[in-house]
Amino acid sequence: MNRGLLWLQVAVSLGWWSTNTKAVCINKDGVSYDPSQVSAVPWRSEFREAAVVLIGTVVSQKSIPDTKEPTFSSGTLYTLKVEALLKGNVGASVQVFSPNDSGRLYLTAKSRYLLFLHEEGGHLTTDSCGNSAKLVYP
């Protein structure tokens, strides 16, 4: 078993993270559910399909203007210091884009997160109905 998957299993078993997601998610039967209560994406599947899985701390954030409507934001670009790289290849810091839509993931400055990242539109981003979440254990 690779080291990243082992650390993830430890985090899952000890409950080291909690979700703070506000997205509206729809399951395969068309029923909406609260992703802070249950994830539709099994963490093992999300780990396998993610380009990058990491634990990191938010060091900065920047609002990105919408190219079609400059007075509106298309989303937020967060910079995180990488503390533990569980899968993938990134440097000591990484930028994560959270689009300005109902599925956005709000990240808080100086907070630590477990993030399952995939590439979308030239950015690394999360699945709002997935398992990315704020770590509650120091």
C-alpha positions as CSV (number, residue, x, y, z in Angstrom):
1,M,0.0,0.0,0.0
2,N,1.4,3.4,-0.8
3,R,2.2,5.9,1.9
4,G,-0.4,8.5,0.9
5,L,-3.2,6.0,1.1
6,L,-2.0,4.8,4.4
7,W,-2.1,8.4,5.8
8,L,-5.5,8.9,4.4
9,Q,-6.8,5.7,6.1
10,V,-5.4,7.0,9.4
11,A,-7.1,10.3,9.0
12,V,-10.4,8.6,8.1
13,S,-10.2,6.2,11.0
14,L,-9.4,8.9,13.6
15,G,-11.9,11.4,12.3
16,W,-9.2,14.1,11.8
17,W,-11.3,16.2,9.4
18,S,-14.8,17.6,9.2
19,T,-16.6,18.9,6.2
20,N,-17.7,22.5,5.9
21,T,-19.2,22.2,2.5
22,K,-22.3,24.2,1.6
23,A,-23.0,22.6,-1.8
24,V,-26.2,21.1,-2.9
25,C,-25.4,17.6,-4.2
26,I,-27.7,15.2,-6.1
27,N,-27.3,11.5,-5.8
28,K,-27.7,9.0,-8.6
29,D,-31.5,8.7,-7.8
30,G,-32.0,12.5,-8.3
31,V,-32.4,13.1,-4.5
32,S,-30.5,16.1,-3.0
33,Y,-28.4,15.6,0.1
34,D,-26.2,17.5,2.5
35,P,-22.5,16.6,1.7
36,S,-21.5,17.7,5.2
37,Q,-23.5,14.7,6.5
38,V,-22.6,12.1,3.9
39,S,-20.4,12.0,0.8
40,A,-21.6,10.5,-2.4
41,V,-18.1,9.9,-3.5
42,P,-16.3,7.1,-1.6
43,W,-13.0,8.4,-0.4
44,R,-11.1,5.5,-1.8
45,S,-12.5,6.2,-5.3
46,E,-11.9,9.9,-5.0
47,F,-8.3,9.2,-3.9
48,R,-7.7,6.9,-6.9
49,E,-9.2,9.4,-9.4
50,A,-7.6,12.6,-8.0
51,A,-4.6,14.1,-9.7
52,V,-3.3,15.4,-6.3
53,V,-4.2,14.6,-2.7
54,L,-2.6,16.8,0.0
55,I,-2.8,18.3,3.4
56,G,-2.1,22.0,3.4
57,T,-2.6,25.3,5.1
58,V,-4.2,28.3,3.4
59,V,-1.7,31.2,3.2
60,S,-3.5,33.5,0.9
61,Q,-6.6,34.0,-1.3
62,K,-7.4,36.2,-4.3
63,S,-10.7,36.9,-5.9
64,I,-10.6,36.3,-9.7
65,P,-12.7,38.7,-11.8
66,D,-15.1,37.2,-14.3
67,T,-13.8,37.9,-17.9
68,K,-17.4,38.5,-19.2
69,E,-18.6,40.5,-16.2
70,P,-15.5,42.3,-14.6
71,T,-17.6,43.6,-11.6
72,F,-18.3,40.0,-10.6
73,S,-16.0,37.3,-9.3
74,S,-15.5,34.0,-11.2
75,G,-14.1,32.4,-8.1
76,T,-11.3,32.4,-5.5
77,L,-7.7,31.3,-6.1
78,Y,-6.3,30.0,-2.8
79,T,-2.6,29.4,-2.2
80,L,-1.8,26.6,0.2
81,K,1.5,25.6,1.8
82,V,1.8,21.9,1.2
83,E,2.4,20.0,4.5
84,A,2.0,16.5,3.3
85,L,1.7,15.3,-0.3
86,L,-0.3,12.1,-0.4
87,K,-0.6,11.7,-4.1
88,G,0.6,13.6,-7.2
89,N,3.4,16.0,-7.9
90,V,3.3,19.6,-6.7
91,G,5.8,22.0,-5.1
92,A,6.0,23.4,-1.6
93,S,2.9,25.5,-2.4
94,V,-0.1,24.9,-4.6
95,Q,-2.9,27.1,-6.0
96,V,-6.5,25.8,-5.8
97,F,-9.4,27.4,-7.6
98,S,-12.8,27.5,-6.1
99,P,-15.4,28.7,-8.6
100,N,-18.1,31.2,-7.6
101,D,-21.0,28.8,-7.8
102,S,-23.3,26.8,-5.5
103,G,-20.7,24.1,-5.2
104,R,-17.7,26.3,-4.1
105,L,-15.5,25.2,-1.2
106,Y,-14.8,28.0,1.2
107,L,-11.3,27.8,2.6
108,T,-10.2,29.8,5.7
109,A,-6.8,31.6,6.1
110,K,-4.4,29.7,8.3
111,S,-6.6,26.6,8.4
112,R,-5.4,23.1,7.4
113,Y,-7.3,21.1,4.8
114,L,-7.3,17.6,3.3
115,L,-7.9,18.2,-0.4
116,F,-8.6,15.8,-3.2
117,L,-7.8,17.8,-6.3
118,H,-8.5,17.3,-10.0
119,E,-7.6,19.4,-13.0
120,E,-10.4,21.5,-14.5
121,G,-10.1,24.5,-16.8
122,G,-6.3,24.8,-16.3
123,H,-6.7,24.9,-12.4
124,L,-6.6,22.4,-9.6
125,T,-10.0,22.3,-7.9
126,T,-12.1,20.1,-5.6
127,D,-15.3,18.1,-6.1
128,S,-17.8,20.0,-4.0
129,C,-19.6,16.8,-3.3
130,G,-16.5,14.9,-2.4
131,N,-14.3,14.4,0.7
132,S,-12.1,17.5,0.7
133,A,-12.5,19.1,4.2
134,K,-11.0,21.2,6.9
135,L,-8.8,19.3,9.4
136,V,-10.0,19.5,12.9
137,Y,-7.0,17.8,14.5
138,P,-3.8,19.8,14.9
